[in-house]
Amino acid sequence: MAKKKKINVVYSTNPDYSFDYDDEQELETLAANAQNIYVSIDRKKRAGKEVTLVEGFVGANEDLKDLAKLLKSKCGVGGAVKDGDILIQGKFKDKVYDLLIKEGFSVKKKGGN
């Protein structure tokens, strides 16, 4: 259930005032074979530490979190979901690529290594 956020009002003294709510629509998750997923290694703003970055997922945030959980458990490491991307701690580009192919996603590798 999506959490409704009140917009543009901090406080009102009007007893008949009704708050306007920001209705955010969840994206519908595309089928796995319709997704264009990109896998790369990223070191930017991470003090030289490497993370495997999974970009391009189109769908509901819950489905993105479920995919991240699957990838983290199969790689045996931690990670996070930020700004619609999945971050997997460590250099697991090939392993994540293979796992996503096995799940039926259309996947491309980005970057040289």
Phi and psi restraints in degrees (range 20) as a CNS / XPLOR table:
assign (resid 1 and name C) (resid 2 and name N)
       (resid 2 and name CA) (resid 2 and name C) 1.0 -74.9 20.0 2
assign (resid 2 and name N) (resid 2 and name CA)
       (resid 2 and name C) (resid 3 and name N) 1.0 141.1 20.0 2
assign (resid 2 and name C) (resid 3 and name N)
       (resid 3 and name CA) (resid 3 and name C) 1.0 -83.3 20.0 2
assign (resid 3 and name N) (resid 3 and name CA)
       (resid 3 and name C) (resid 4 and name N) 1.0 128.4 20.0 2
assign (resid 3 and name C) (resid 4 and name N)
       (resid 4 and name CA) (resid 4 and name C) 1.0 -86.8 20.0 2
assign (resid 4 and name N) (resid 4 and name CA)
       (resid 4 and name C) (resid 5 and name N) 1.0 137.3 20.0 2
assign (resid 4 and name C) (resid 5 and name N)
       (resid 5 and name CA) (resid 5 and name C) 1.0 -111.9 20.0 2
assign (resid 5 and name N) (resid 5 and name CA)
       (resid 5 and name C) (resid 6 and name N) 1.0 136.5 20.0 2
assign (resid 5 and name C) (resid 6 and name N)
       (resid 6 and name CA) (resid 6 and name C) 1.0 -76.4 20.0 2
assign (resid 6 and name N) (resid 6 and name CA)
       (resid 6 and name C) (resid 7 and name N) 1.0 140.8 20.0 2
assign (resid 6 and name C) (resid 7 and name N)
       (resid 7 and name CA) (resid 7 and name C) 1.0 -120.8 20.0 2
assign (resid 7 and name N) (resid 7 and name CA)
       (resid 7 and name C) (resid 8 and name N) 1.0 142.3 20.0 2
assign (resid 7 and name C) (resid 8 and name N)
       (resid 8 and name CA) (resid 8 and name C) 1.0 60.8 20.0 2
assign (resid 8 and name N) (resid 8 and name CA)
       (resid 8 and name C) (resid 9 and name N) 1.0 15.9 20.0 2
assign (resid 8 and name C) (resid 9 and name N)
       (resid 9 and name CA) (resid 9 and name C) 1.0 -135.9 20.0 2
assign (resid 9 and name N) (resid 9 and name CA)
       (resid 9 and name C) (resid 10 and name N) 1.0 128.4 20.0 2
assign (resid 9 and name C) (resid 10 and name N)
       (resid 10 and name CA) (resid 10 and name C) 1.0 -96.5 20.0 2
assign (resid 10 and name N) (resid 10 and name CA)
       (resid 10 and name C) (resid 11 and name N) 1.0 -45.6 20.0 2
assign (resid 10 and name C) (resid 11 and name N)
       (resid 11 and name CA) (resid 11 and name C) 1.0 -156.6 20.0 2
assign (resid 11 and name N) (resid 11 and name CA)
       (resid 11 and name C) (resid 12 and name N) 1.0 143.3 20.0 2
assign (resid 11 and name C) (resid 12 and name N)
       (resid 12 and name CA) (resid 12 and name C) 1.0 -136.6 20.0 2
assign (resid 12 and name N) (resid 12 and name CA)
       (resid 12 and name C) (resid 13 and name N) 1.0 136.0 20.0 2
assign (resid 12 and name C) (resid 13 and name N)
       (resid 13 and name CA) (resid 13 and name C) 1.0 -90.6 20.0 2
assign (resid 13 and name N) (resid 13 and name CA)
       (resid 13 and name C) (resid 14 and name N) 1.0 -7.0 20.0 2
assign (resid 13 and name C) (resid 14 and name N)
       (resid 14 and name CA) (resid 14 and name C) 1.0 -75.2 20.0 2
assign (resid 14 and name N) (resid 14 and name CA)
       (resid 14 and name C) (resid 15 and name N) 1.0 117.9 20.0 2
assign (resid 14 and name C) (resid 15 and name N)
       (resid 15 and name CA) (resid 15 and name C) 1.0 -70.0 20.0 2
assign (resid 15 and name N) (resid 15 and name CA)
       (resid 15 and name C) (resid 16 and name N) 1.0 -19.6 20.0 2
assign (resid 15 and name C) (resid 16 and name N)
       (resid 16 and name CA) (resid 16 and name C) 1.0 -95.4 20.0 2
assign (resid 16 and name N) (resid 16 and name CA)
       (resid 16 and name C) (resid 17 and name N) 1.0 5.2 20.0 2
assign (resid 16 and name C) (resid 17 and name N)
       (resid 17 and name CA) (resid 17 and name C) 1.0 -74.5 20.0 2
assign (resid 17 and name N) (resid 17 and name CA)
       (resid 17 and name C) (resid 18 and name N) 1.0 136.9 20.0 2
assign (resid 17 and name C) (resid 18 and name N)
       (resid 18 and name CA) (resid 18 and name C) 1.0 -116.8 20.0 2
assign (resid 18 and name N) (resid 18 and name CA)
       (resid 18 and name C) (resid 19 and name N) 1.0 136.2 20.0 2
assign (resid 18 and name C) (resid 19 and name N)
       (resid 19 and name CA) (resid 19 and name C) 1.0 -71.4 20.0 2
assign (resid 19 and name N) (resid 19 and name CA)
       (resid 19 and name C) (resid 20 and name N) 1.0 145.1 20.0 2
assign (resid 19 and name C) (resid 20 and name N)
       (resid 20 and name CA) (resid 20 and name C) 1.0 -90.9 20.0 2
assign (resid 20 and name N) (resid 20 and name CA)
       (resid 20 and name C) (resid 21 and name N) 1.0 136.7 20.0 2
assign (resid 20 and name C) (resid 21 and name N)
       (resid 21 and name CA) (resid 21 and name C) 1.0 -109.5 20.0 2
assign (resid 21 and name N) (resid 21 and name CA)
       (resid 21 and name C) (resid 22 and name N) 1.0 143.6 20.0 2
assign (resid 21 and name C) (resid 22 and name N)
       (resid 22 and name CA) (resid 22 and name C) 1.0 -84.1 20.0 2
assign (resid 22 and name N) (resid 22 and name CA)
       (resid 22 and name C) (resid 23 and name N) 1.0 110.3 20.0 2
assign (resid 22 and name C) (resid 23 and name N)
       (resid 23 and name CA) (resid 23 and name C) 1.0 -92.2 20.0 2
assign (resid 23 and name N) (resid 23 and name CA)
       (resid 23 and name C) (resid 24 and name N) 1.0 99.1 20.0 2
assign (resid 23 and name C) (resid 24 and name N)
       (resid 24 and name CA) (resid 24 and name C) 1.0 -87.6 20.0 2
assign (resid 24 and name N) (resid 24 and name CA)
       (resid 24 and name C) (resid 25 and name N) 1.0 126.8 20.0 2
assign (resid 24 and name C) (resid 25 and name N)
       (resid 25 and name CA) (resid 25 and name C) 1.0 -89.7 20.0 2
assign (resid 25 and name N) (resid 25 and name CA)
       (resid 25 and name C) (resid 26 and name N) 1.0 129.5 20.0 2
assign (resid 25 and name C) (resid 26 and name N)
       (resid 26 and name CA) (resid 26 and name C) 1.0 -73.7 20.0 2
assign (resid 26 and name N) (resid 26 and name CA)
       (resid 26 and name C) (resid 27 and name N) 1.0 139.7 20.0 2
assign (resid 26 and name C) (resid 27 and name N)
       (resid 27 and name CA) (resid 27 and name C) 1.0 -71.2 20.0 2
assign (resid 27 and name N) (resid 27 and name CA)
       (resid 27 and name C) (resid 28 and name N) 1.0 144.3 20.0 2
assign (resid 27 and name C) (resid 28 and name N)
       (resid 28 and name CA) (resid 28 and name C) 1.0 -81.6 20.0 2
assign (resid 28 and name N) (resid 28 and name CA)
       (resid 28 and name C) (resid 29 and name N) 1.0 132.4 20.0 2
assign (resid 28 and name C) (resid 29 and name N)
       (resid 29 and name CA) (resid 29 and name C) 1.0 -73.3 20.0 2
assign (resid 29 and name N) (resid 29 and name CA)
       (resid 29 and name C) (resid 30 and name N) 1.0 126.9 20.0 2
assign (resid 29 and name C) (resid 30 and name N)
       (resid 30 and name CA) (resid 30 and name C) 1.0 -73.3 20.0 2
assign (resid 30 and name N) (resid 30 and name CA)
       (resid 30 and name C) (resid 31 and name N) 1.0 158.5 20.0 2
assign (resid 30 and name C) (resid 31 and name N)
       (resid 31 and name CA) (resid 31 and name C) 1.0 -63.3 20.0 2
assign (resid 31 and name N) (resid 31 and name CA)
       (resid 31 and name C) (resid 32 and name N) 1.0 153.5 20.0 2
assign (resid 31 and name C) (resid 32 and name N)
       (resid 32 and name CA) (resid 32 and name C) 1.0 -58.1 20.0 2
assign (resid 32 and name N) (resid 32 and name CA)
       (resid 32 and name C) (resid 33 and name N) 1.0 -40.7 20.0 2
assign (resid 32 and name C) (resid 33 and name N)
       (resid 33 and name CA) (resid 33 and name C) 1.0 -75.4 20.0 2
assign (resid 33 and name N) (resid 33 and name CA)
       (resid 33 and name C) (resid 34 and name N) 1.0 -12.2 20.0 2
assign (resid 33 and name C) (resid 34 and name N)
       (resid 34 and name CA) (resid 34 and name C) 1.0 -92.2 20.0 2
assign (resid 34 and name N) (resid 34 and name CA)
       (resid 34 and name C) (resid 35 and name N) 1.0 -8.6 20.0 2
assign (resid 34 and name C) (resid 35 and name N)
       (resid 35 and name CA) (resid 35 and name C) 1.0 -81.1 20.0 2
assign (resid 35 and name N) (resid 35 and name CA)
       (resid 35 and name C) (resid 36 and name N) 1.0 143.9 20.0 2
assign (resid 35 and name C) (resid 36 and name N)
       (resid 36 and name CA) (resid 36 and name C) 1.0 -113.7 20.0 2
assign (resid 36 and name N) (resid 36 and name CA)
       (resid 36 and name C) (resid 37 and name N) 1.0 98.5 20.0 2
assign (resid 36 and name C) (resid 37 and name N)
       (resid 37 and name CA) (resid 37 and name C) 1.0 -102.2 20.0 2
assign (resid 37 and name N) (resid 37 and name CA)
       (resid 37 and name C) (resid 38 and name N) 1.0 139.4 20.0 2
assign (resid 37 and name C) (resid 38 and name N)
       (resid 38 and name CA) (resid 38 and name C) 1.0 -117.6 20.0 2
assign (resid 38 and name N) (resid 38 and name CA)
       (resid 38 and name C) (resid 39 and name N) 1.0 134.4 20.0 2
assign (resid 38 and name C) (resid 39 and name N)
       (resid 39 and name CA) (resid 39 and name C) 1.0 -119.0 20.0 2
assign (resid 39 and name N) (resid 39 and name CA)
       (resid 39 and name C) (resid 40 and name N) 1.0 130.5 20.0 2
assign (resid 39 and name C) (resid 40 and name N)
       (resid 40 and name CA) (resid 40 and name C) 1.0 -149.3 20.0 2
assign (resid 40 and name N) (resid 40 and name CA)
       (resid 40 and name C) (resid 41 and name N) 1.0 169.3 20.0 2
assign (resid 40 and name C) (resid 41 and name N)
       (resid 41 and name CA) (resid 41 and name C) 1.0 -103.2 20.0 2
assign (resid 41 and name N) (resid 41 and name CA)
       (resid 41 and name C) (resid 42 and name N) 1.0 134.2 20.0 2
assign (resid 41 and name C) (resid 42 and name N)
       (resid 42 and name CA) (resid 42 and name C) 1.0 -129.2 20.0 2
assign (resid 42 and name N) (resid 42 and name CA)
       (resid 42 and name C) (resid 43 and name N) 1.0 139.9 20.0 2
assign (resid 42 and name C) (resid 43 and name N)
       (resid 43 and name CA) (resid 43 and name C) 1.0 -125.7 20.0 2
assign (resid 43 and name N) (resid 43 and name CA)
       (resid 43 and name C) (resid 44 and name N) 1.0 -3.3 20.0 2
assign (resid 43 and name C) (resid 44 and name N)
       (resid 44 and name CA) (resid 44 and name C) 1.0 -67.1 20.0 2
assign (resid 44 and name N) (resid 44 and name CA)
       (resid 44 and name C) (resid 45 and name N) 1.0 133.9 20.0 2
assign (resid 44 and name C) (resid 45 and name N)
       (resid 45 and name CA) (resid 45 and name C) 1.0 56.7 20.0 2
assign (resid 45 and name N) (resid 45 and name CA)
       (resid 45 and name C) (resid 46 and name N) 1.0 32.5 20.0 2
assign (resid 45 and name C) (resid 46 and name N)
       (resid 46 and name CA) (resid 46 and name C) 1.0 -130.9 20.0 2
assign (resid 46 and name N) (resid 46 and name CA)
       (resid 46 and name C) (resid 47 and name N) 1.0 25.5 20.0 2
assign (resid 46 and name C) (resid 47 and name N)
       (resid 47 and name CA) (resid 47 and name C) 1.0 54.5 20.0 2
assign (resid 47 and name N) (resid 47 and name CA)
       (resid 47 and name C) (resid 48 and name N) 1.0 36.3 20.0 2
assign (resid 47 and name C) (resid 48 and name N)
       (resid 48 and name CA) (resid 48 and name C) 1.0 84.2 20.0 2
assign (resid 48 and name N) (resid 48 and name CA)
       (resid 48 and name C) (resid 49 and name N) 1.0 -6.6 20.0 2
assign (resid 48 and name C) (resid 49 and name N)
       (resid 49 and name CA) (resid 49 and name C) 1.0 -75.3 20.0 2
assign (resid 49 and name N) (resid 49 and name CA)
       (resid 49 and name C) (resid 50 and name N) 1.0 142.9 20.0 2
assign (resid 49 and name C) (resid 50 and name N)
       (resid 50 and name CA) (resid 50 and name C) 1.0 -94.9 20.0 2
assign (resid 50 and name N) (resid 50 and name CA)
       (resid 50 and name C) (resid 51 and name N) 1.0 140.4 20.0 2
assign (resid 50 and name C) (resid 51 and name N)
       (resid 51 and name CA) (resid 51 and name C) 1.0 -132.0 20.0 2
assign (resid 51 and name N) (resid 51 and name CA)
       (resid 51 and name C) (resid 52 and name N) 1.0 150.1 20.0 2
assign (resid 51 and name C) (resid 52 and name N)
       (resid 52 and name CA) (resid 52 and name C) 1.0 -91.5 20.0 2
assign (resid 52 and name N) (resid 52 and name CA)
       (resid 52 and name C) (resid 53 and name N) 1.0 124.3 20.0 2
assign (resid 52 and name C) (resid 53 and name N)
       (resid 53 and name CA) (resid 53 and name C) 1.0 -107.2 20.0 2
assign (resid 53 and name N) (resid 53 and name CA)
       (resid 53 and name C) (resid 54 and name N) 1.0 125.7 20.0 2
assign (resid 53 and name C) (resid 54 and name N)
       (resid 54 and name CA) (resid 54 and name C) 1.0 -112.5 20.0 2
assign (resid 54 and name N) (resid 54 and name CA)
       (resid 54 and name C) (resid 55 and name N) 1.0 115.3 20.0 2
assign (resid 54 and name C) (resid 55 and name N)
       (resid 55 and name CA) (resid 55 and name C) 1.0 -120.7 20.0 2
assign (resid 55 and name N) (resid 55 and name CA)
       (resid 55 and name C) (resid 56 and name N) 1.0 158.8 20.0 2
assign (resid 55 and name C) (resid 56 and name N)
       (resid 56 and name CA) (resid 56 and name C) 1.0 97.6 20.0 2
assign (resid 56 and name N) (resid 56 and name CA)
       (resid 56 and name C) (resid 57 and name N) 1.0 4.1 20.0 2
assign (resid 56 and name C) (resid 57 and name N)
       (resid 57 and name CA) (resid 57 and name C) 1.0 -69.2 20.0 2
assign (resid 57 and name N) (resid 57 and name CA)
       (resid 57 and name C) (resid 58 and name N) 1.0 130.7 20.0 2
assign (resid 57 and name C) (resid 58 and name N)
       (resid 58 and name CA) (resid 58 and name C) 1.0 -115.2 20.0 2
assign (resid 58 and name N) (resid 58 and name CA)
       (resid 58 and name C) (resid 59 and name N) 1.0 116.6 20.0 2
assign (resid 58 and name C) (resid 59 and name N)
       (resid 59 and name CA) (resid 59 and name C) 1.0 160.5 20.0 2
assign (resid 59 and name N) (resid 59 and name CA)
       (resid 59 and name C) (resid 60 and name N) 1.0 -170.5 20.0 2
assign (resid 59 and name C) (resid 60 and name N)
       (resid 60 and name CA) (resid 60 and name C) 1.0 -66.4 20.0 2
assign (resid 60 and name N) (resid 60 and name CA)
       (resid 60 and name C) (resid 61 and name N) 1.0 148.7 20.0 2
assign (resid 60 and name C) (resid 61 and name N)
       (resid 61 and name CA) (resid 61 and name C) 1.0 -62.8 20.0 2
assign (resid 61 and name N) (resid 61 and name CA)
       (resid 61 and name C) (resid 62 and name N) 1.0 -35.5 20.0 2
assign (resid 61 and name C) (resid 62 and name N)
       (resid 62 and name CA) (resid 62 and name C) 1.0 -64.3 20.0 2
assign (resid 62 and name N) (resid 62 and name CA)
       (resid 62 and name C) (resid 63 and name N) 1.0 -39.5 20.0 2
assign (resid 62 and name C) (resid 63 and name N)
       (resid 63 and name CA) (resid 63 and name C) 1.0 -67.2 20.0 2
assign (resid 63 and name N) (resid 63 and name CA)
       (resid 63 and name C) (resid 64 and name N) 1.0 -36.2 20.0 2
assign (resid 63 and name C) (resid 64 and name N)
       (resid 64 and name CA) (resid 64 and name C) 1.0 -63.7 20.0 2
assign (resid 64 and name N) (resid 64 and name CA)
       (resid 64 and name C) (resid 65 and name N) 1.0 -42.6 20.0 2
assign (resid 64 and name C) (resid 65 and name N)
       (resid 65 and name CA) (resid 65 and name C) 1.0 -65.8 20.0 2
assign (resid 65 and name N) (resid 65 and name CA)
       (resid 65 and name C) (resid 66 and name N) 1.0 -36.8 20.0 2
assign (resid 65 and name C) (resid 66 and name N)
       (resid 66 and name CA) (resid 66 and name C) 1.0 -65.3 20.0 2
assign (resid 66 and name N) (resid 66 and name CA)
       (resid 66 and name C) (resid 67 and name N) 1.0 -41.7 20.0 2
assign (resid 66 and name C) (resid 67 and name N)
       (resid 67 and name CA) (resid 67 and name C) 1.0 -64.4 20.0 2
assign (resid 67 and name N) (resid 67 and name CA)
       (resid 67 and name C) (resid 68 and name N) 1.0 -41.4 20.0 2
assign (resid 67 and name C) (resid 68 and name N)
       (resid 68 and name CA) (resid 68 and name C) 1.0 -61.8 20.0 2
assign (resid 68 and name N) (resid 68 and name CA)
       (resid 68 and name C) (resid 69 and name N) 1.0 -41.8 20.0 2
assign (resid 68 and name C) (resid 69 and name N)
       (resid 69 and name CA) (resid 69 and name C) 1.0 -62.4 20.0 2
assign (resid 69 and name N) (resid 69 and name CA)
       (resid 69 and name C) (resid 70 and name N) 1.0 -41.9 20.0 2
assign (resid 69 and name C) (resid 70 and name N)
       (resid 70 and name CA) (resid 70 and name C) 1.0 -62.3 20.0 2
assign (resid 70 and name N) (resid 70 and name CA)
       (resid 70 and name C) (resid 71 and name N) 1.0 -47.2 20.0 2
assign (resid 70 and name C) (resid 71 and name N)
       (resid 71 and name CA) (resid 71 and name C) 1.0 -65.2 20.0 2
assign (resid 71 and name N) (resid 71 and name CA)
       (resid 71 and name C) (resid 72 and name N) 1.0 -42.2 20.0 2
assign (resid 71 and name C) (resid 72 and name N)
       (resid 72 and name CA) (resid 72 and name C) 1.0 -63.8 20.0 2
assign (resid 72 and name N) (resid 72 and name CA)
       (resid 72 and name C) (resid 73 and name N) 1.0 -40.9 20.0 2
assign (resid 72 and name C) (resid 73 and name N)
       (resid 73 and name CA) (resid 73 and name C) 1.0 -69.9 20.0 2
assign (resid 73 and name N) (resid 73 and name CA)
       (resid 73 and name C) (resid 74 and name N) 1.0 -37.3 20.0 2
assign (resid 73 and name C) (resid 74 and name N)
       (resid 74 and name CA) (resid 74 and name C) 1.0 -69.9 20.0 2
assign (resid 74 and name N) (resid 74 and name CA)
       (resid 74 and name C) (resid 75 and name N) 1.0 -31.6 20.0 2
assign (resid 74 and name C) (resid 75 and name N)
       (resid 75 and name CA) (resid 75 and name C) 1.0 -86.9 20.0 2
assign (resid 75 and name N) (resid 75 and name CA)
       (resid 75 and name C) (resid 76 and name N) 1.0 -16.3 20.0 2
assign (resid 75 and name C) (resid 76 and name N)
       (resid 76 and name CA) (resid 76 and name C) 1.0 73.0 20.0 2
assign (resid 76 and name N) (resid 76 and name CA)
       (resid 76 and name C) (resid 77 and name N) 1.0 29.3 20.0 2
assign (resid 76 and name C) (resid 77 and name N)
       (resid 77 and name CA) (resid 77 and name C) 1.0 -134.7 20.0 2
assign (resid 77 and name N) (resid 77 and name CA)
       (resid 77 and name C) (resid 78 and name N) 1.0 177.0 20.0 2
assign (resid 77 and name C) (resid 78 and name N)
       (resid 78 and name CA) (resid 78 and name C) 1.0 -91.1 20.0 2
assign (resid 78 and name N) (resid 78 and name CA)
       (resid 78 and name C) (resid 79 and name N) 1.0 -178.8 20.0 2
assign (resid 78 and name C) (resid 79 and name N)
       (resid 79 and name CA) (resid 79 and name C) 1.0 172.6 20.0 2
assign (resid 79 and name N) (resid 79 and name CA)
       (resid 79 and name C) (resid 80 and name N) 1.0 -169.0 20.0 2
assign (resid 79 and name C) (resid 80 and name N)
       (resid 80 and name CA) (resid 80 and name C) 1.0 -157.3 20.0 2
assign (resid 80 and name N) (resid 80 and name CA)
       (resid 80 and name C) (resid 81 and name N) 1.0 166.7 20.0 2
assign (resid 80 and name C) (resid 81 and name N)
       (resid 81 and name CA) (resid 81 and name C) 1.0 -114.9 20.0 2
assign (resid 81 and name N) (resid 81 and name CA)
       (resid 81 and name C) (resid 82 and name N) 1.0 119.6 20.0 2
assign (resid 81 and name C) (resid 82 and name N)
       (resid 82 and name CA) (resid 82 and name C) 1.0 -136.8 20.0 2
assign (resid 82 and name N) (resid 82 and name CA)
       (resid 82 and name C) (resid 83 and name N) 1.0 128.7 20.0 2
assign (resid 82 and name C) (resid 83 and name N)
       (resid 83 and name CA) (resid 83 and name C) 1.0 52.5 20.0 2
assign (resid 83 and name N) (resid 83 and name CA)
       (resid 83 and name C) (resid 84 and name N) 1.0 39.0 20.0 2
assign (resid 83 and name C) (resid 84 and name N)
       (resid 84 and name CA) (resid 84 and name C) 1.0 80.5 20.0 2
assign (resid 84 and name N) (resid 84 and name CA)
       (resid 84 and name C) (resid 85 and name N) 1.0 5.5 20.0 2
assign (resid 84 and name C) (resid 85 and name N)
       (resid 85 and name CA) (resid 85 and name C) 1.0 -114.8 20.0 2
assign (resid 85 and name N) (resid 85 and name CA)
       (resid 85 and name C) (resid 86 and name N) 1.0 154.9 20.0 2
assign (resid 85 and name C) (resid 86 and name N)
       (resid 86 and name CA) (resid 86 and name C) 1.0 -106.7 20.0 2
assign (resid 86 and name N) (resid 86 and name CA)
       (resid 86 and name C) (resid 87 and name N) 1.0 128.6 20.0 2
assign (resid 86 and name C) (resid 87 and name N)
       (resid 87 and name CA) (resid 87 and name C) 1.0 -110.1 20.0 2
assign (resid 87 and name N) (resid 87 and name CA)
       (resid 87 and name C) (resid 88 and name N) 1.0 121.8 20.0 2
assign (resid 87 and name C) (resid 88 and name N)
       (resid 88 and name CA) (resid 88 and name C) 1.0 -111.8 20.0 2
assign (resid 88 and name N) (resid 88 and name CA)
       (resid 88 and name C) (resid 89 and name N) 1.0 125.3 20.0 2
assign (resid 88 and name C) (resid 89 and name N)
       (resid 89 and name CA) (resid 89 and name C) 1.0 -68.0 20.0 2
assign (resid 89 and name N) (resid 89 and name CA)
       (resid 89 and name C) (resid 90 and name N) 1.0 126.0 20.0 2
assign (resid 89 and name C) (resid 90 and name N)
       (resid 90 and name CA) (resid 90 and name C) 1.0 106.5 20.0 2
assign (resid 90 and name N) (resid 90 and name CA)
       (resid 90 and name C) (resid 91 and name N) 1.0 178.7 20.0 2
assign (resid 90 and name C) (resid 91 and name N)
       (resid 91 and name CA) (resid 91 and name C) 1.0 -100.3 20.0 2
assign (resid 91 and name N) (resid 91 and name CA)
       (resid 91 and name C) (resid 92 and name N) 1.0 90.1 20.0 2
assign (resid 91 and name C) (resid 92 and name N)
       (resid 92 and name CA) (resid 92 and name C) 1.0 -126.1 20.0 2
assign (resid 92 and name N) (resid 92 and name CA)
       (resid 92 and name C) (resid 93 and name N) 1.0 34.2 20.0 2
assign (resid 92 and name C) (resid 93 and name N)
       (resid 93 and name CA) (resid 93 and name C) 1.0 -57.9 20.0 2
assign (resid 93 and name N) (resid 93 and name CA)
       (resid 93 and name C) (resid 94 and name N) 1.0 -48.9 20.0 2
assign (resid 93 and name C) (resid 94 and name N)
       (resid 94 and name CA) (resid 94 and name C) 1.0 -68.7 20.0 2
assign (resid 94 and name N) (resid 94 and name CA)
       (resid 94 and name C) (resid 95 and name N) 1.0 -41.3 20.0 2
assign (resid 94 and name C) (resid 95 and name N)
       (resid 95 and name CA) (resid 95 and name C) 1.0 -65.7 20.0 2
assign (resid 95 and name N) (resid 95 and name CA)
       (resid 95 and name C) (resid 96 and name N) 1.0 -43.9 20.0 2
assign (resid 95 and name C) (resid 96 and name N)
       (resid 96 and name CA) (resid 96 and name C) 1.0 -65.0 20.0 2
assign (resid 96 and name N) (resid 96 and name CA)
       (resid 96 and name C) (resid 97 and name N) 1.0 -40.4 20.0 2
assign (resid 96 and name C) (resid 97 and name N)
       (resid 97 and name CA) (resid 97 and name C) 1.0 -57.4 20.0 2
assign (resid 97 and name N) (resid 97 and name CA)
       (resid 97 and name C) (resid 98 and name N) 1.0 -49.6 20.0 2
assign (resid 97 and name C) (resid 98 and name N)
       (resid 98 and name CA) (resid 98 and name C) 1.0 -62.9 20.0 2
assign (resid 98 and name N) (resid 98 and name CA)
       (resid 98 and name C) (resid 99 and name N) 1.0 -40.9 20.0 2
assign (resid 98 and name C) (resid 99 and name N)
       (resid 99 and name CA) (resid 99 and name C) 1.0 -63.9 20.0 2
assign (resid 99 and name N) (resid 99 and name CA)
       (resid 99 and name C) (resid 100 and name N) 1.0 -41.5 20.0 2
assign (resid 99 and name C) (resid 100 and name N)
       (resid 100 and name CA) (resid 100 and name C) 1.0 -68.2 20.0 2
assign (resid 100 and name N) (resid 100 and name CA)
       (resid 100 and name C) (resid 101 and name N) 1.0 -38.4 20.0 2
assign (resid 100 and name C) (resid 101 and name N)
       (resid 101 and name CA) (resid 101 and name C) 1.0 -61.3 20.0 2
assign (resid 101 and name N) (resid 101 and name CA)
       (resid 101 and name C) (resid 102 and name N) 1.0 -43.2 20.0 2
assign (resid 101 and name C) (resid 102 and name N)
       (resid 102 and name CA) (resid 102 and name C) 1.0 -62.6 20.0 2
assign (resid 102 and name N) (resid 102 and name CA)
       (resid 102 and name C) (resid 103 and name N) 1.0 -33.0 20.0 2
assign (resid 102 and name C) (resid 103 and name N)
       (resid 103 and name CA) (resid 103 and name C) 1.0 -78.7 20.0 2
assign (resid 103 and name N) (resid 103 and name CA)
       (resid 103 and name C) (resid 104 and name N) 1.0 -7.6 20.0 2
assign (resid 103 and name C) (resid 104 and name N)
       (resid 104 and name CA) (resid 104 and name C) 1.0 98.9 20.0 2
assign (resid 104 and name N) (resid 104 and name CA)
       (resid 104 and name C) (resid 105 and name N) 1.0 8.9 20.0 2
assign (resid 104 and name C) (resid 105 and name N)
       (resid 105 and name CA) (resid 105 and name C) 1.0 -80.8 20.0 2
assign (resid 105 and name N) (resid 105 and name CA)
       (resid 105 and name C) (resid 106 and name N) 1.0 153.0 20.0 2
assign (resid 105 and name C) (resid 106 and name N)
       (resid 106 and name CA) (resid 106 and name C) 1.0 -88.7 20.0 2
assign (resid 106 and name N) (resid 106 and name CA)
       (resid 106 and name C) (resid 107 and name N) 1.0 112.7 20.0 2
assign (resid 106 and name C) (resid 107 and name N)
       (resid 107 and name CA) (resid 107 and name C) 1.0 -123.6 20.0 2
assign (resid 107 and name N) (resid 107 and name CA)
       (resid 107 and name C) (resid 108 and name N) 1.0 142.8 20.0 2
assign (resid 107 and name C) (resid 108 and name N)
       (resid 108 and name CA) (resid 108 and name C) 1.0 -130.0 20.0 2
assign (resid 108 and name N) (resid 108 and name CA)
       (resid 108 and name C) (resid 109 and name N) 1.0 145.0 20.0 2
assign (resid 108 and name C) (resid 109 and name N)
       (resid 109 and name CA) (resid 109 and name C) 1.0 -91.8 20.0 2
assign (resid 109 and name N) (resid 109 and name CA)
       (resid 109 and name C) (resid 110 and name N) 1.0 140.1 20.0 2
assign (resid 109 and name C) (resid 110 and name N)
       (resid 110 and name CA) (resid 110 and name C) 1.0 -115.7 20.0 2
assign (resid 110 and name N) (resid 110 and name CA)
       (resid 110 and name C) (resid 111 and name N) 1.0 147.9 20.0 2
assign (resid 110 and name C) (resid 111 and name N)
       (resid 111 and name CA) (resid 111 and name C) 1.0 87.9 20.0 2
assign (resid 111 and name N) (resid 111 and name CA)
       (resid 111 and name C) (resid 112 and name N) 1.0 168.7 20.0 2
assign (resid 111 and name C) (resid 112 and name N)
       (resid 112 and name CA) (resid 112 and name C) 1.0 -82.1 20.0 2
assign (resid 112 and name N) (resid 112 and name CA)
       (resid 112 and name C) (resid 113 and name N) 1.0 -46.4 20.0 2
